[in-house]
């Protein structure tokens, strides 16, 4: 149902869109709060994004895959989070500010003294976004700093650089 709502919003927005951009990005994600006590500091992430340009704002959406490291020395550690976000951004020249909502899928698995421990979660949250887009020939380069409020408890910070095609 959540996916259907997002698709309908993009379809309705597309009726008034002046253009679409899509691209790829990579960067780092850093947890804080309770998540900062479990996961390590700088976690690599990569993903894809889309911009739907309307006359005064742009609707943005992205999906990322972030490989999480352990704050503790765990054996056979495997963890990831997948942020799926959608929101609106407003431009002032090449600079932008925005925000919206997110759906955050997470999973981790490690070997403990008692055996394999596996857990997963899916949380709703919100994010704020600031960044800039620069033109390099026919390609646009975007730098973005996002503050994710995951499960309305933990704050995660992501820094990405990407290209629009």
KEKE-3310 file (N, C-alpha, C; in steps of 0.2 Angstrom, whole numbers, plus 5000, padded with zeros to 4 digits):
npx = (5004:5010:5019:5011:5005:5016:5019:5008:5008:5020:5015:5004:5011:5020:5011:5012:5025:5040:5052:5062:5074:5087:5098:5114:5122:5135:5142:5143:5136:5132:5128:5119:5114:5105:5108:5120:5128:5128:5131:5146:5156:5158:5150:5149:5139:5128:5117:5102:5093:5079:5073:5059:5055:5045:5036:5040:5046:5055:5051:5058:5066:5074:5083:5094:5108:5116:5130:5133:5145:5151:5151:5157:5169:5164:5161:5159:5150:5136:5128:5115:5107:5092:5088:5073:5067:5057:5052:5051:5060:5067:5074:5088:5096:5109:5109:5100:5086:5077:5066:5057:5048:5053:5056:5064:5073:5081:5093:5103:5115:5124:5137:5135:5140:5130:5126:5120:5113:5100:5092:5079:5072:5059:5056:5048:5051:5059:5067:5079:5086:5100:5110:5119:5119:5129:5133:5142:5147:5136:5132:5125:5132:5129:5130:5125:5119:5111:5100:5094:5080:5077:5064:5059:5067:5082:5095:5103:5116:5119:5131:5132:5138:5134:5129:5118:5110)
npy = (4994:5006:5008:5009:5022:5031:5029:5034:5047:5051:5049:5058:5070:5070:5074:5088:5090:5098:5093:5078:5071:5058:5048:5042:5039:5040:5038:5042:5036:5040:5035:5039:5041:5027:5018:5022:5016:5003:5002:5005:5020:5027:5023:5015:5019:5018:5022:5026:5040:5051:5065:5075:5089:5102:5118:5127:5120:5104:5087:5074:5058:5043:5028:5019:5009:5004:4998:4992:4994:4986:4993:4986:4973:4961:4944:4937:4947:4955:4967:4979:4994:5000:5015:5022:5035:5050:5066:5084:5098:5114:5127:5139:5146:5137:5130:5120:5116:5104:5091:5077:5061:5045:5027:5015:5001:4988:4976:4965:4953:4942:4932:4926:4921:4912:4908:4910:4927:4935:4950:4961:4976:4987:5004:5019:5036:5053:5066:5079:5090:5097:5105:5106:5108:5106:5110:5101:5101:5091:5084:5084:5087:5082:5087:5082:5084:5075:5074:5061:5056:5042:5031:5040:5042:5039:5048:5049:5054:5058:5059:5062:5061:5063:5059:5066:5060)
npz = (5000:5004:4994:4983:4986:4985:4971:4965:4969:4962:4949:4948:4951:4940:4929:4930:4928:4923:4919:4920:4930:4933:4942:4949:4965:4978:4994:5012:5028:5044:5060:5075:5092:5099:5089:5085:5095:5092:5078:5067:5064:5050:5037:5021:5007:4993:4979:4970:4962:4959:4951:4950:4941:4945:4942:4952:4963:4966:4966:4975:4975:4982:4983:4993:4997:5011:5019:5035:5048:5063:5079:5089:5091:5082:5077:5061:5056:5049:5041:5036:5029:5021:5015:5009:5002:5000:4995:4995:4987:4987:4976:4976:4965:4962:4974:4986:4997:5007:5011:5018:5019:5025:5023:5031:5029:5038:5043:5053:5056:5066:5074:5090:5107:5110:5098:5081:5079:5073:5066:5060:5054:5050:5048:5050:5045:5045:5035:5032:5020:5012:5000:4984:4966:4952:4936:4924:4909:4900:4910:4927:4943:4960:4977:4993:5009:5021:5035:5044:5052:5060:5063:5071:5082:5082:5075:5060:5049:5032:5019:5002:4985:4969:4951:4939:4925)
capx = (5000:5014:5022:5006:5004:5022:5019:5002:5011:5024:5011:5001:5016:5022:5007:5014:5032:5043:5057:5064:5082:5088:5105:5117:5126:5138:5144:5144:5131:5134:5123:5120:5109:5105:5111:5128:5131:5128:5135:5152:5155:5158:5147:5148:5132:5127:5110:5099:5089:5075:5070:5053:5055:5039:5037:5043:5050:5056:5050:5064:5065:5080:5084:5101:5110:5121:5133:5134:5150:5150:5155:5161:5172:5159:5163:5154:5145:5133:5122:5114:5100:5090:5083:5069:5065:5053:5051:5051:5066:5066:5081:5090:5101:5112:5108:5093:5084:5072:5064:5051:5048:5057:5055:5070:5073:5087:5094:5109:5116:5131:5138:5137:5142:5124:5124:5118:5108:5098:5086:5077:5066:5057:5055:5046:5055:5059:5074:5080:5091:5103:5115:5120:5120:5133:5133:5148:5145:5129:5130:5125:5135:5125:5132:5120:5119:5104:5099:5088:5077:5074:5060:5058:5072:5089:5098:5108:5118:5122:5134:5133:5140:5131:5128:5112:5111)
capy = (5000:5012:5009:5012:5029:5034:5029:5038:5054:5053:5050:5065:5075:5070:5077:5095:5091:5101:5088:5072:5069:5052:5048:5038:5043:5036:5042:5038:5037:5040:5034:5042:5038:5020:5015:5024:5012:4997:5002:5009:5027:5029:5017:5016:5019:5020:5022:5029:5045:5054:5072:5077:5096:5106:5125:5131:5115:5097:5081:5070:5051:5039:5022:5018:5003:5006:4993:4994:4991:4985:4997:4981:4968:4955:4939:4935:4953:4957:4972:4984:4997:5003:5020:5024:5042:5054:5073:5090:5102:5121:5129:5146:5145:5129:5127:5118:5114:5100:5087:5073:5055:5039:5021:5012:4993:4987:4970:4963:4946:4941:4926:4927:4915:4908:4906:4916:4932:4939:4954:4965:4980:4992:5010:5026:5042:5059:5068:5086:5089:5103:5103:5110:5105:5110:5108:5099:5098:5089:5081:5088:5084:5085:5086:5082:5082:5073:5072:5056:5055:5036:5029:5046:5041:5040:5053:5047:5059:5055:5064:5059:5065:5059:5062:5065:5058)
capz = (5000:5004:4988:4978:4987:4982:4964:4963:4970:4957:4943:4948:4950:4933:4925:4929:4928:4917:4917:4925:4930:4937:4943:4954:4970:4983:5000:5019:5032:5051:5065:5082:5097:5100:5083:5086:5100:5089:5071:5067:5062:5043:5033:5014:5004:4986:4977:4964:4964:4953:4952:4945:4942:4944:4940:4958:4967:4963:4970:4975:4978:4981:4987:4994:5001:5016:5022:5041:5051:5070:5084:5093:5087:5081:5073:5056:5056:5042:5043:5031:5030:5014:5016:5003:5004:4995:4998:4990:4988:4984:4974:4976:4961:4962:4981:4988:5004:5006:5016:5017:5023:5023:5025:5032:5030:5041:5045:5055:5058:5069:5078:5097:5111:5110:5091:5076:5081:5067:5067:5055:5056:5045:5052:5046:5048:5041:5033:5030:5015:5010:4995:4978:4960:4948:4929:4921:4902:4899:4917:4933:4949:4966:4983:4997:5016:5024:5042:5044:5059:5059:5069:5076:5088:5080:5070:5055:5044:5026:5014:4996:4979:4963:4945:4935:4918)
cpx = (5004:5017:5017:5005:5010:5021:5013:5004:5015:5020:5007:5006:5019:5018:5009:5021:5035:5049:5058:5071:5082:5096:5107:5121:5130:5140:5144:5138:5134:5129:5124:5114:5110:5109:5118:5131:5132:5133:5141:5150:5154:5156:5146:5141:5132:5119:5109:5094:5085:5073:5065:5053:5048:5040:5041:5047:5051:5054:5056:5063:5072:5079:5091:5102:5116:5124:5136:5140:5148:5154:5159:5164:5168:5162:5157:5148:5143:5127:5121:5107:5099:5085:5079:5065:5061:5051:5051:5057:5064:5073:5081:5096:5103:5111:5101:5093:5078:5070:5058:5051:5052:5054:5062:5070:5080:5087:5102:5110:5124:5131:5140:5139:5136:5122:5122:5112:5106:5092:5085:5072:5065:5053:5053:5050:5054:5066:5073:5086:5094:5109:5116:5121:5124:5133:5141:5147:5138:5127:5130:5128:5131:5129:5127:5121:5112:5105:5093:5086:5073:5070:5058:5062:5079:5090:5103:5110:5121:5125:5135:5135:5137:5131:5121:5113:5106)
cpy = (5006:5013:5012:5019:5033:5034:5033:5045:5056:5053:5056:5070:5076:5073:5085:5096:5094:5097:5083:5072:5062:5052:5043:5042:5038:5041:5038:5040:5036:5040:5038:5039:5031:5016:5016:5019:5005:4997:5007:5016:5029:5023:5019:5015:5021:5019:5025:5034:5048:5061:5073:5085:5099:5113:5128:5126:5109:5092:5076:5063:5048:5033:5021:5011:5005:5000:4995:4990:4990:4990:4992:4976:4961:4950:4938:4941:4954:4961:4977:4988:5000:5008:5021:5030:5046:5061:5078:5094:5109:5123:5137:5145:5138:5126:5125:5116:5110:5096:5082:5067:5050:5033:5017:5005:4992:4979:4969:4956:4945:4934:4928:4920:4910:4905:4912:4920:4935:4943:4958:4970:4985:4998:5015:5031:5048:5061:5076:5085:5096:5101:5108:5105:5109:5106:5107:5096:5097:5085:5086:5084:5087:5082:5087:5080:5081:5071:5068:5055:5048:5033:5034:5046:5043:5045:5050:5053:5055:5061:5060:5064:5060:5063:5061:5065:5062)
cpz = (5000:4998:4983:4980:4984:4974:4961:4964:4964:4950:4942:4947:4943:4928:4924:4929:4922:4914:4922:4924:4934:4937:4948:4959:4975:4989:5006:5023:5039:5056:5071:5086:5098:5095:5083:5090:5097:5082:5072:5064:5055:5039:5026:5012:4997:4984:4971:4966:4957:4956:4947:4946:4940:4943:4946:4962:4963:4968:4969:4978:4977:4985:4987:4998:5005:5020:5029:5044:5059:5074:5088:5089:5087:5076:5068:5056:5049:5044:5037:5032:5023:5016:5009:5005:4998:4998:4992:4992:4984:4982:4975:4972:4961:4969:4982:4995:5003:5012:5014:5022:5021:5026:5025:5034:5033:5043:5048:5057:5061:5073:5085:5100:5111:5103:5087:5079:5074:5069:5061:5057:5050:5049:5047:5049:5044:5039:5031:5025:5013:5005:4989:4972:4955:4941:4927:4914:4902:4906:4922:4939:4955:4972:4988:5004:5019:5031:5042:5051:5058:5065:5073:5082:5087:5075:5066:5050:5038:5022:5008:4990:4973:4957:4942:4928:4913)
residu = (UNK:UNK:UNK:UNK:UNK:UNK:UNK:UNK:UNK:UNK:UNK:UNK:UNK:UNK:UNK:UNK:UNK:UNK:UNK:UNK:UNK:UNK:UNK:UNK:UNK:UNK:UNK:UNK:UNK:UNK:UNK:UNK:UNK:UNK:UNK:UNK:UNK:UNK:UNK:UNK:UNK:UNK:UNK:UNK:UNK:UNK:UNK:UNK:UNK:UNK:UNK:UNK:UNK:UNK:UNK:UNK:UNK:UNK:UNK:UNK:UNK:UNK:UNK:UNK:UNK:UNK:UNK:UNK:UNK:UNK:UNK:UNK:UNK:UNK:UNK:UNK:UNK:UNK:UNK:UNK:UNK:UNK:UNK:UNK:UNK:UNK:UNK:UNK:UNK:UNK:UNK:UNK:UNK:UNK:UNK:UNK:UNK:UNK:UNK:UNK:UNK:UNK:UNK:UNK:UNK:UNK:UNK:UNK:UNK:UNK:UNK:UNK:UNK:UNK:UNK:UNK:UNK:UNK:UNK:UNK:UNK:UNK:UNK:UNK:UNK:UNK:UNK:UNK:UNK:UNK:UNK:UNK:UNK:UNK:UNK:UNK:UNK:UNK:UNK:UNK:UNK:UNK:UNK:UNK:UNK:UNK:UNK:UNK:UNK:UNK:UNK:UNK:UNK:UNK:UNK:UNK:UNK:UNK:UNK:UNK:UNK:UNK:UNK:UNK:UNK)
# end
